[in-house]
Amino acid sequence: MSEQSGAPGQWPPGHCLGLQQALELVGGRWTGSILLAVLSGARRFSDIRVAVPGVSDRLLCDRLRRLVDEGLLERHPAKDPSLSGYVPTEAGRALVPALRALSDWTTRWRGGTGQEPATLPDH
């Protein structure tokens, strides 16, 4: 089997640890949904809260802060209200293919969410 097939023993040493860290980051409660909302166009706190129903203000604030600290989002100050809010960084935008693949997997193997999928930009 080739490296592309994911044959056992074909992953570089330490890959599992790096993958686990990435999964814990984007797979934390509400984190993936919040990131998806921002990647889909929500910028302001209130818009993200609407896009991710069920998340508390406190938890949303915490997760946004962590995504900024981890370099996946940037927070733009409110000097110009039309530009204020959260925007994905290059690293955040690079997650689009992975999030799209997970969304496709969910639709195929888990029955989806019963709602239309979010539209992700082609980055």
Contact map, one row per residue, 1 for C-alpha under 8 A:
111011100000000000000000000000000000000000000000000000000000000000000000000000000000000000000000000000000000000000000000000
111111100100000000000000000000000000000000000000000000000000000000000000000000000000000000000000000000000000000000000000000
111111100110000000000000000000000000000000000000000000000000000000000000000000000000000000000000000000000000000000000000000
011111100000000000000000000000000000000000000000000000000000000000000000000000000000000000000000000000000000000000000000000
111111100000000000000000000000000000000000000000000000000000000000000000000000000000000000000000000000000000000000000000000
111111110110000000000000000000000000000000000000000000000000000000000000000000000000000000000000000000000000000000000000000
111111111100000000000000000000000000000000000000000000000000000000000000000000000000000000000000000000000000000000000000000
000001111110000000000000000000000000000000000000000000000000000000000000000000000000000000000000000000000000000000000000000
000000111111000000000000000000000000000000000000000000000000000000000000000000000000000000000000000000000000000000000000000
011001111111000000000000000000000000000000000000000000000000000000000000000000000000000000000000000000000000000000000000000
001001011111101000000000000000000000000000000000000000000000000000000000000000000000000000000000000000000000000000000000000
000000001111111000000000000000000000000000000000000000000000000000000000000000000000000000000000000000000000000000000000000
000000000011111100000000000000000000000000000000000000000000000000000000000000000000000000000000000000000000000000000000000
000000000001111111000000000000000000000000000000000000000000000000000000000000000000000000000000000000000000000000000000000
000000000011111111100000000000000000000000000000000000000000000000000000000000000000000000000000000000000000000000000000000
000000000000111111110000000000000000000000000000000000000000000000000000000000000000000000000000000000000000000000000000000
000000000000011111111000000000000000000000000000000000000000000000000000000000000000000000000000000000000000000000000000000
000000000000011111111100000000000000000000000000000000000000000000000000000000000000000000000000000000000000000000000000000
000000000000001111111110000000000000000000000000000000000000000000000000000000000000000000000000000000000000000000000000000
000000000000000111111111000000000000000000000000000000000000000000000000000000000000000000000000000000000000000000000000000
000000000000000011111111100000000000000000000000000000000000000000000000000000000000000000000000000000000000000000000000000
000000000000000001111111111000000000000000000000000000000000000000000000000000000000000000000000000000000000000000000000000
000000000000000000111111111100000000000000000000000000000000000000000000000000000000000000000000000000000000000000000000000
000000000000000000011111111100000000000000000000000000000000000000000000000000000000000000000000000000000000000000000000000
000000000000000000001111111100100000000000000000000000000000000000000000000000000000000000000000000000000000000000000000000
000000000000000000000111111100110010000000000000000000000000000000000000000000000000000000000000000000000000000000000000000
000000000000000000000111111111110000000000000000000000000000000000000000000000000000000000000000000000000000000000000000000
000000000000000000000011111111110000000000000000000000000000000000000000000000000000000000000000000000000000000000000000000
000000000000000000000000001111110000000000000000000000000000000000000000000000000000000000000000000000000000000000000000000
000000000000000000000000001111111100000000000000000100100001001000000000000000000000000000000000000000000000000000000000000
000000000000000000000000111111111110000000000000000000000000001000000000000000000000000000000000000000000000000000000000000
000000000000000000000000011111111111000000000000000000000000000000000000000000000000000000000000000000000000000000000000000
000000000000000000000000000001111111100000000000000100000000000000000000000000000000000000000000000000000000000000000000000
000000000000000000000000000001111111110000000001000100000001001100000000000000000000000000000000000000000000000000000000000
000000000000000000000000010000111111111000000000000000000000000000100000000000000000000000010000000000000000000000000000000
000000000000000000000000000000011111111100000000000000000000000000000000000000000000000000000000001000000000000000000101000
000000000000000000000000000000001111111111000001001100000000000000000000000000000000000000000000000000000000000000000000000
000000000000000000000000000000000111111111100001000000000000000000000000000000000000011100000000000000000000000000000000000
000000000000000000000000000000000011111111000000000000000000000000000000000000000000001100011001000000000000000000000001100
000000000000000000000000000000000001111111000000000000000000000000000000000000000000000000000000000000000000000000000111100
000000000000000000000000000000000000111111100000000000000000000000000000000000000000000000000000000000000000000000000000000
000000000000000000000000000000000000111111110011001000000000000000000000000000000000010000000000000000000000000000000000000
000000000000000000000000000000000000010011111011000000000000000000000000000000000001111000000000000000000000000000000000000
000000000000000000000000000000000000000001111111000000000000000000000000000000000001110000000000000000000000000000000000000
000000000000000000000000000000000000000000111111100000000000000000000000000000000000110000000000000000000000000000000000000
000000000000000000000000000000000000000000011111110000000000000000000000000000000000000000000000000000000000000000000000000
000000000000000000000000000000000000000001111111111000000000000000000000000000000000000000000000000000000000000000000000000
000000000000000000000000000000000100110001111111111100000000000000000000000000000000000000000000000000000000000000000000000
000000000000000000000000000000000000000000001111111110101001000000000000000000000000000000000000000000000000000000000000000
000000000000000000000000000000000000000000000111111110000000000000000000000000000000000000000000000000000000000000000000000
000000000000000000000000000000000000100001000011111110000000000000000000000000000000000000000000000000000000000000000000000
000000000000000000000000000001001100100000000001111111100000000000000000000000000000000000000000000000000000000000000000000
000000000000000000000000000000000000000000000000111111100000000000000000000000000000000000000000000000000000000000000000000
000000000000000000000000000000000000000000000000000111110000000000000000000000000000000000000000000000000000000000000000000
000000000000000000000000000001000000000000000000100111111011000000000000000000000000000000000000000000000000000000000000000
000000000000000000000000000000000000000000000000000001111111000000000000000000000000000000000000000000000000000000000000000
000000000000000000000000000000000000000000000000100000111111100000000000000000000000000000000000000000000000000000000000000
000000000000000000000000000000000000000000000000000000011111110000000000000000000000000000000000000000000000000000000000000
000000000000000000000000000000000000000000000000000000111111111000000000000000000000000000000000000000000000000000000000000
000000000000000000000000000001000100000000000000100000111111111100000000000000000000000000000000000000000000000000000000000
000000000000000000000000000000000000000000000000000000001111111110000000000000000000000000000000000000000000000000000000000
000000000000000000000000000000000000000000000000000000000111111111000000000000000000000000000000000000000000000000000000000
000000000000000000000000000001100100000000000000000000000011111111100000000000000000000000000000000000000000000000000000000
000000000000000000000000000000000100000000000000000000000001111111110000100000000000000000000000000000000000000000000000000
000000000000000000000000000000000000000000000000000000000000111111111000000000000000000000000000000000000000000000000000000
000000000000000000000000000000000000000000000000000000000000011111111100000000000000000000000000000000000000000000000000000
000000000000000000000000000000000010000000000000000000000000001111111111100000000000000000000000000000000000000000000000000
000000000000000000000000000000000000000000000000000000000000000111111111111000000000000000000000000000000000000000000000000
000000000000000000000000000000000000000000000000000000000000000011111111000000000000000000000000000000000000000000000000000
000000000000000000000000000000000000000000000000000000000000000001111111100000000000000000000000000000000000000000000000000
000000000000000000000000000000000000000000000000000000000000000000111111110000000000000010110000000000000000000000000000000
000000000000000000000000000000000000000000000000000000000000000000111111110000000000000111111000000000000000000000000000000
000000000000000000000000000000000000000000000000000000000000000100110111111000000000011110010000000000000000000000000000000
000000000000000000000000000000000000000000000000000000000000000000010011111100000000011110000000000000000000000000000000000
000000000000000000000000000000000000000000000000000000000000000000010000111110000001111000000000000000000000000000000000000
000000000000000000000000000000000000000000000000000000000000000000000000011111000011111000000000000000000000000000000000000
000000000000000000000000000000000000000000000000000000000000000000000000001111110001100000000000000000000000000000000000000
000000000000000000000000000000000000000000000000000000000000000000000000000111111011100000000000000000000000000000000000000
000000000000000000000000000000000000000000000000000000000000000000000000000011111001000000000000000000000000000000000000000
000000000000000000000000000000000000000000000000000000000000000000000000000011111111000000000000000000000000000000000000000
000000000000000000000000000000000000000000000000000000000000000000000000000001111111000000000000000000000000000000000000000
000000000000000000000000000000000000000000000000000000000000000000000000000000011111000000000000000000000000000000000000000
000000000000000000000000000000000000000000000000000000000000000000000000000101011111100000000000000000000000000000000000000
000000000000000000000000000000000000000000110000000000000000000000000000001111111111110000000000000000000000000000000000000
000000000000000000000000000000000000000000111000000000000000000000000000001111000011111000000000000000000000000000000000000
000000000000000000000000000000000000010001111000000000000000000000000000111100000001111100000000000000000000000000000000000
000000000000000000000000000000000000011000100000000000000000000000000000111100000000111110000000000000000000000000000000000
000000000000000000000000000000000000011000000000000000000000000000000001110000000000011111111000000000000000000000000000000
000000000000000000000000000000000000000000000000000000000000000000000011110000000000001111111000000000000000000000000000000
000000000000000000000000000000000000000000000000000000000000000000000001000000000000000111111100000000000000000000000000000
000000000000000000000000000000000000000000000000000000000000000000000011000000000000000111111110000000000000000000000000000
000000000000000000000000000000000010001000000000000000000000000000000011100000000000000111111111000000000000000000000000000
000000000000000000000000000000000000001000000000000000000000000000000001000000000000000111111111000000000000000000000000001
000000000000000000000000000000000000000000000000000000000000000000000000000000000000000001111111100000000000000000000000001
000000000000000000000000000000000000000000000000000000000000000000000000000000000000000000111111111000000000000000000000000
000000000000000000000000000000000000001000000000000000000000000000000000000000000000000000011111111100000000000000000001111
000000000000000000000000000000000000000000000000000000000000000000000000000000000000000000000111111110000000000000000000000
000000000000000000000000000000000000000000000000000000000000000000000000000000000000000000000011111111000000000000000000000
000000000000000000000000000000000001000000000000000000000000000000000000000000000000000000000011111111100000000000000000000
000000000000000000000000000000000000000000000000000000000000000000000000000000000000000000000001111111110000000000000001000
000000000000000000000000000000000000000000000000000000000000000000000000000000000000000000000000111111111000000000000000000
000000000000000000000000000000000000000000000000000000000000000000000000000000000000000000000000011111111100000000000000000
000000000000000000000000000000000000000000000000000000000000000000000000000000000000000000000000001111111110000100001000000
000000000000000000000000000000000000000000000000000000000000000000000000000000000000000000000000000111111111000000000000000
000000000000000000000000000000000000000000000000000000000000000000000000000000000000000000000000000011111111110000000000000
000000000000000000000000000000000000000000000000000000000000000000000000000000000000000000000000000001111111111100000000000
000000000000000000000000000000000000000000000000000000000000000000000000000000000000000000000000000000111111111110000000000
000000000000000000000000000000000000000000000000000000000000000000000000000000000000000000000000000000011111111100000000000
000000000000000000000000000000000000000000000000000000000000000000000000000000000000000000000000000000001111111100000000000
000000000000000000000000000000000000000000000000000000000000000000000000000000000000000000000000000000001111111100000000000
000000000000000000000000000000000000000000000000000000000000000000000000000000000000000000000000000000000111111111000000000
000000000000000000000000000000000000000000000000000000000000000000000000000000000000000000000000000000100111111111100000000
000000000000000000000000000000000000000000000000000000000000000000000000000000000000000000000000000000000010001111110000000
000000000000000000000000000000000000000000000000000000000000000000000000000000000000000000000000000000000000001111110000000
000000000000000000000000000000000000000000000000000000000000000000000000000000000000000000000000000000000000000111111000000
000000000000000000000000000000000000000000000000000000000000000000000000000000000000000000000000000000000000000011111100000
000000000000000000000000000000000000000000000000000000000000000000000000000000000000000000000000000000100000000000111110000
000000000000000000000000000000000001000100000000000000000000000000000000000000000000000000000000000000000000000000011111000
000000000000000000000000000000000000000100000000000000000000000000000000000000000000000000000000000000000000000000001111100
000000000000000000000000000000000001001100000000000000000000000000000000000000000000000000000001000100000000000000000111110
000000000000000000000000000000000000001100000000000000000000000000000000000000000000000000000001000000000000000000000011111
000000000000000000000000000000000000000000000000000000000000000000000000000000000000000000000001000000000000000000000001111
000000000000000000000000000000000000000000000000000000000000000000000000000000000000000000001101000000000000000000000000111
